[in-house]
Amino acid sequence: MNDFLIGLGWTIGIIAFLEIFRSFDKRLLAAYTLTGIPFIYIGFSFHDTPSLIASILSVAFFVALAYYGYRKNFYQIGRAHV
């Protein structure tokens, strides 16, 4: 039950963050969205070590992809967010 509550908390936090800051730079908001996605999985895999390691690696990948997309090539993030 704790895993569910942690994941639910992250999900609600991310949705609230997106609603509060929706009037800001769309490119930056899309990068934050892409970065926030794997953090939801960390909440759901908190007590399973192999899943937690895989989730942490996915966070690193998504953060790198979001940074590259924001700085160099926005089409890496996705044009649908604009």
Summary of the structure (lengths in Angstrom):
residues: 82
radius of gyration: 13.6
end to end distance: 36.6
largest distance: 41.0
contacts: 230
relative contact order: 0.17
helix: 82%
strand: 0%
